[in-house]
């Protein structure tokens, strides 16, 4: 079933909103910041793409947000931006569902809660940290603050979280469970993730470098965080300038060939991890038109949602933004189909195909 994209909201290392994303894509700016990682050898710095959620106070007052953590704030901001973009902030949401995809989940809140549990015992552990640590925390906060009374779901499947959650959204709309789905993806950076990153990649993690996604034999990934949200409806409700999601496929590229449409512009989610890069190197078809925008938003499991947002923006603007593969200035979009491909370190492949119009 085709899913029409009615609105898009995004926040990440590139900034907040589609205007910021558009500007980052056009300029190619890589807005990393430096974070301090505590290691066995002492503190060290590493680059990371971090999101600023201060614009959320435009939609909600500080009192409503005082117990909402950074993970849920990114999701809330993405949700509000998507609804605002669709012009549906004031509409009834009793027949709207919400589905969130996350590879890491609320890791920071989970670890904070475990700390209070270990140090203070179950009787004195933090109830606020506990409520923010459950996997459905972001969906619950959005449902409460946006008064969404339809069904809610959170999907966690690492790099395949986004395509897996999109399949669920398609089923909800096809079965008539809801009239629209507020679909989003969110992942956050936290100190423990930086520690793990340093343990896995050593000096490659702390080096002040740029991501080189097409250097498949090199480890150049930089951690990121952010959220990308979409308001989805059935395609028969009218043409959308952002296009439609036509097909979603999950398979294993090490067991069967990648089913990439021959007429598609291919956005690959190669985010600088050598373990994943070997699969791109082996299985990308020849003579396919490629683009990669991971240096705009960083390395994180929900990256395919950012690629979806860029694809939707490409359809609306009618142009292909420059990337390390599509070099040069912005140019006219000469295809009617864009396929977003993400391959995990274990060989799983998720493909999301978007088409222009209906």
C-alpha positions as CSV (number, residue, x, y, z in Angstrom):
1,X,0.0,0.0,0.0
2,X,1.3,3.5,-0.9
3,X,1.7,5.9,2.0
4,X,1.5,9.6,1.2
5,X,3.9,11.9,3.1
6,X,1.9,15.0,4.2
7,X,4.4,16.6,6.5
8,X,8.1,16.3,7.5
9,X,9.9,17.4,10.7
10,X,13.6,16.8,11.4
11,X,16.1,17.8,14.0
12,X,19.7,16.7,14.2
13,X,23.3,17.8,14.0
14,X,22.4,19.9,11.0
15,X,20.0,22.1,13.0
16,X,16.2,22.2,13.5
17,X,13.6,22.0,10.7
18,X,13.5,21.5,7.0
19,X,15.1,24.9,6.3
20,X,18.1,23.9,8.3
21,X,18.3,20.5,6.6
22,X,18.0,22.2,3.2
23,X,20.8,24.7,4.1
24,X,23.1,21.9,5.3
25,X,22.5,19.8,2.2
26,X,23.1,22.8,-0.2
27,X,26.3,23.9,1.6
28,X,27.6,20.5,2.6
29,X,28.4,21.8,6.1
30,X,29.2,19.1,8.6
31,X,28.3,20.6,12.0
32,X,30.0,18.3,14.5
33,X,30.8,19.2,18.1
34,X,33.3,17.8,20.5
35,X,32.2,15.7,23.5
36,X,34.4,14.5,26.4
37,X,34.5,10.7,26.8
38,X,35.7,9.2,30.1
39,X,38.0,6.2,29.4
40,X,40.3,4.0,31.4
41,X,43.2,6.2,30.2
42,X,41.5,9.4,31.2
43,X,39.1,11.8,29.5
44,X,39.5,12.4,25.8
45,X,37.5,14.3,23.1
46,X,35.7,12.9,20.1
47,X,33.4,14.5,17.5
48,X,29.6,14.0,17.5
49,X,26.6,15.3,15.8
50,X,24.3,16.8,18.5
51,X,20.8,18.1,18.3
52,X,19.4,21.3,19.9
53,X,15.8,21.0,21.1
54,X,15.4,24.6,22.3
55,X,12.8,25.3,19.6
56,X,10.4,22.9,21.4
57,X,9.6,25.8,23.8
58,X,7.8,27.5,20.9
59,X,5.2,24.7,21.0
60,X,5.2,23.8,24.8
61,X,5.8,25.7,28.0
62,X,8.7,24.8,30.3
63,X,6.4,23.4,32.9
64,X,5.1,20.8,30.5
65,X,8.7,19.8,29.6
66,X,10.3,19.8,33.1
67,X,10.2,16.0,33.4
68,X,10.7,15.2,29.7
69,X,14.3,14.0,28.9
70,X,16.4,14.8,25.9
71,X,15.4,11.6,24.0
72,X,11.7,12.4,24.2
73,X,12.3,16.1,23.6
74,X,13.9,15.3,20.2
75,X,10.9,13.1,19.4
76,X,8.4,15.7,20.5
77,X,10.1,18.4,18.4
78,X,10.1,16.2,15.3
79,X,6.4,15.4,15.8
80,X,5.4,19.0,16.2
81,X,7.5,20.1,13.2
82,X,5.9,17.4,11.0
83,X,2.3,18.4,12.1
84,X,3.1,22.0,11.6
85,X,4.5,21.4,8.2
86,X,1.4,19.4,7.2
87,X,-0.8,22.2,8.5
88,X,-2.6,19.9,11.0
89,X,-1.6,21.1,14.4
90,X,-5.1,22.1,15.2
91,X,-6.9,19.0,13.8
92,X,-8.6,16.3,15.8
93,X,-6.2,13.4,16.5
94,X,-8.6,10.8,17.8
95,X,-8.0,8.7,14.6
96,X,-4.3,9.2,14.4
97,X,-1.8,6.5,15.4
98,X,1.8,7.0,16.4
99,X,4.7,4.7,15.6
100,X,8.3,5.4,16.6
101,X,11.4,3.6,15.4
102,X,14.6,3.6,17.5
103,X,17.8,1.6,17.3
104,X,19.2,2.5,20.7
105,X,16.0,3.5,22.6
106,X,16.2,5.7,25.7
107,X,19.7,4.6,26.7
108,X,20.6,7.6,28.8
109,X,17.4,7.4,31.0
110,X,17.8,3.6,31.3
111,X,21.3,4.0,32.7
112,X,20.4,6.8,35.0
113,X,17.5,4.7,36.4
114,X,19.9,1.8,36.9
115,X,22.3,4.0,38.8
116,X,19.6,5.1,41.2
117,X,18.4,1.5,41.6
118,X,21.9,0.3,42.4
119,X,22.8,3.1,44.8
120,X,19.4,3.7,46.5
121,X,17.6,0.4,46.2
122,X,14.2,-0.3,44.6
123,X,12.3,1.7,47.2
124,X,14.2,4.9,46.6
125,X,15.0,4.6,42.8
126,X,13.9,7.5,40.7
127,X,10.3,7.2,39.3
128,X,10.9,9.9,36.8
129,X,14.0,8.1,35.4
130,X,12.0,4.9,35.3
131,X,9.2,6.4,33.3
132,X,11.6,7.9,30.8
133,X,13.5,4.6,30.5
134,X,10.8,2.4,29.2
135,X,11.0,1.7,25.4
136,X,7.6,3.4,24.7
137,X,8.5,6.6,26.6
138,X,8.8,8.9,23.6
139,X,5.5,7.7,22.1
140,X,3.8,8.1,25.4
141,X,5.0,11.7,25.9
142,X,3.9,12.6,22.4
143,X,0.5,10.9,22.8
144,X,-0.1,12.8,26.1
145,X,1.2,16.3,25.0
146,X,-0.4,16.1,21.5
147,X,-3.6,14.4,22.6
148,X,-3.2,11.5,20.2
149,X,-5.7,8.9,21.3
150,X,-5.1,6.3,18.5
151,X,-2.8,3.3,19.0
152,X,0.8,3.7,19.8
153,X,3.8,1.5,19.0
154,X,7.6,1.6,19.4
155,X,9.8,-0.6,17.2
156,X,13.4,-1.4,18.1
157,X,15.4,-3.5,15.5
158,X,18.7,-1.6,15.4
159,X,19.5,-0.5,11.8
160,X,16.2,-2.2,10.5
161,X,14.0,-0.3,13.0
162,X,12.8,2.3,10.4
163,X,11.8,-0.1,7.6
164,X,10.3,-2.5,10.1
165,X,8.2,0.3,11.7
166,X,7.1,1.5,8.3
167,X,5.7,-1.9,7.5
168,X,3.6,-1.6,10.7
169,X,2.4,1.9,9.6
170,X,1.3,0.5,6.2
171,X,-0.7,-2.3,7.8
172,X,-2.5,0.1,10.2
173,X,-3.6,2.3,7.3
174,X,-4.5,-0.6,5.0
175,X,-6.6,-2.2,7.7
176,X,-8.3,1.0,8.6
177,X,-7.2,1.1,12.2
178,X,-6.3,4.7,11.8
179,X,-6.8,7.6,9.3
180,X,-3.2,8.8,9.6
181,X,0.0,7.8,11.3
182,X,2.5,10.1,12.9
183,X,5.6,8.1,12.1
184,X,9.0,9.0,13.5
185,X,12.5,7.8,14.3
186,X,14.7,8.9,17.1
187,X,18.1,8.0,18.6
188,X,20.2,9.9,21.1
189,X,23.9,10.3,22.0
190,X,25.0,9.9,25.6
191,X,28.2,9.5,27.6
192,X,28.0,5.7,27.8
193,X,27.6,5.4,24.0
194,X,30.7,7.5,23.6
195,X,32.5,5.2,25.9
196,X,31.4,2.1,23.9
197,X,32.4,3.9,20.7
198,X,35.9,4.6,22.0
199,X,36.2,0.9,23.2
200,X,35.2,-0.4,19.8
201,X,37.1,2.0,17.5
202,X,39.9,3.4,19.7
203,X,41.8,6.3,18.2
204,X,39.6,6.2,15.1
205,X,36.7,7.4,17.3
206,X,38.6,10.3,18.8
207,X,40.3,11.5,15.6
208,X,39.2,14.9,14.3
209,X,38.1,13.7,10.9
210,X,35.3,13.8,8.4
211,X,33.1,10.8,7.5
212,X,34.0,9.2,4.3
213,X,31.1,6.9,3.5
214,X,32.5,5.7,0.1
215,X,35.8,4.6,1.6
216,X,34.3,1.3,2.5
217,X,37.5,-0.2,3.9
218,X,38.0,2.6,6.4
219,X,36.4,3.2,9.8
220,X,35.4,6.9,9.7
221,X,32.0,6.9,11.5
222,X,31.0,9.8,13.8
223,X,28.1,9.2,16.3
224,X,25.0,11.3,15.8
225,X,21.6,11.9,17.3
226,X,18.3,13.3,16.2
227,X,14.7,12.7,15.1
228,X,12.8,12.6,11.8
229,X,9.0,12.5,11.7
230,X,6.4,12.1,9.0
231,X,2.7,12.5,8.9
232,X,1.5,9.6,6.7
233,X,-1.9,9.0,5.1
234,X,-3.3,6.8,2.4
235,X,-2.2,7.9,-1.0
236,X,-5.7,8.1,-2.4
237,X,-6.4,11.2,-0.3
238,X,-4.6,13.5,-2.8
239,X,-1.2,14.3,-4.3
240,X,1.6,15.2,-1.9
241,X,4.5,17.4,-2.9
242,X,6.7,15.1,-0.8
243,X,5.7,12.0,-2.8
244,X,4.7,8.6,-1.5
245,X,6.4,5.6,0.1
246,X,5.7,2.9,-2.4
247,X,7.5,-0.2,-1.1
248,X,9.5,-1.4,2.0
249,X,11.6,-4.5,1.9
250,X,13.8,-6.2,4.5
251,X,16.1,-9.1,3.5
252,X,19.6,-10.3,3.8
253,X,22.0,-9.2,1.1
254,X,24.4,-12.0,2.0
255,X,21.6,-14.5,1.1
256,X,19.8,-13.0,-1.8
257,X,20.4,-10.1,-4.3
258,X,19.4,-6.6,-3.4
259,X,16.1,-5.8,-5.2
260,X,16.9,-2.2,-6.2
261,X,14.6,-0.6,-8.9
262,X,16.7,0.1,-12.0
263,X,15.1,3.5,-12.5
264,X,15.8,4.7,-9.0
265,X,18.3,7.2,-7.5
266,X,19.8,5.3,-4.6
267,X,20.5,6.9,-1.3
268,X,22.8,4.7,0.7
269,X,23.1,4.8,4.5
270,X,26.8,4.0,4.5
271,X,27.9,5.8,7.7
272,X,31.6,5.1,8.0
273,X,31.5,1.7,9.6
274,X,34.0,-0.7,8.0
275,X,31.9,-3.8,9.1
276,X,28.9,-2.5,7.1
277,X,31.0,-1.0,4.3
278,X,32.1,-4.4,3.1
279,X,28.5,-5.3,2.2
280,X,28.0,-2.1,0.3
281,X,31.2,-2.7,-1.6
282,X,30.2,-6.3,-2.5
283,X,26.5,-5.8,-3.3
284,X,25.9,-2.4,-4.8
285,X,24.8,-2.9,-8.5
286,X,26.9,-1.4,-11.2
287,X,25.8,1.7,-13.1
288,X,23.4,2.8,-10.4
289,X,23.1,6.5,-9.6
290,X,24.2,7.0,-6.0
291,X,24.1,9.6,-3.3
292,X,25.0,9.5,0.4
293,X,24.1,12.1,3.0
294,X,25.3,10.5,6.2
295,X,28.1,13.2,6.7
296,X,25.2,15.7,7.2
297,X,23.7,13.8,10.2
298,X,26.2,11.3,11.4
299,X,26.2,7.6,12.2
300,X,23.1,6.3,14.1
301,X,20.6,3.4,13.6
302,X,17.6,5.7,12.7
303,X,19.6,7.2,9.8
304,X,17.2,5.8,7.1
305,X,14.6,8.2,8.4
306,X,16.8,11.2,7.7
307,X,17.4,9.7,4.2
308,X,13.6,9.6,3.8
309,X,13.3,13.2,4.8
310,X,16.0,14.2,2.3
311,X,14.3,12.2,-0.4
312,X,10.9,13.9,0.3
313,X,12.6,17.3,0.3
314,X,14.3,16.4,-3.1
315,X,10.9,15.7,-4.6
316,X,9.4,18.9,-3.2
317,X,12.3,21.0,-4.4
318,X,12.7,19.1,-7.7
319,X,16.5,18.8,-7.2
320,X,19.3,16.4,-6.2
321,X,21.4,17.8,-3.4
322,X,25.2,17.5,-3.8
323,X,26.9,14.7,-1.9
324,X,30.1,12.8,-2.0
325,X,28.8,10.8,-4.9
326,X,26.5,13.4,-6.6
327,X,29.2,16.0,-6.8
328,X,28.9,19.6,-8.0
329,X,26.1,22.1,-7.5
330,X,22.4,21.3,-6.9
331,X,20.8,20.0,-10.1
332,X,17.4,19.1,-11.3
333,X,15.9,15.8,-10.1
334,X,15.8,13.6,-13.2
335,X,14.1,10.5,-11.7
336,X,10.7,9.7,-10.3
337,X,11.9,7.2,-7.7
338,X,14.4,7.3,-4.9
339,X,15.3,4.2,-2.9
340,X,16.9,4.5,0.5
341,X,19.2,1.5,1.4
342,X,20.6,0.7,4.8
343,X,22.8,-2.4,5.4
344,X,23.7,-3.5,8.9
345,X,26.9,-5.1,10.1
346,X,25.3,-8.5,10.0
347,X,24.2,-8.3,6.4
348,X,20.5,-7.2,6.9
349,X,19.3,-4.8,4.2
350,X,16.4,-2.5,4.4
351,X,15.1,-0.7,1.3
352,X,12.5,2.1,1.3
353,X,11.3,3.3,-2.1
354,X,9.7,6.7,-2.5
355,X,8.0,7.9,-5.7
356,X,7.1,11.3,-7.0
357,X,3.4,12.3,-6.6
358,X,1.0,9.4,-6.3
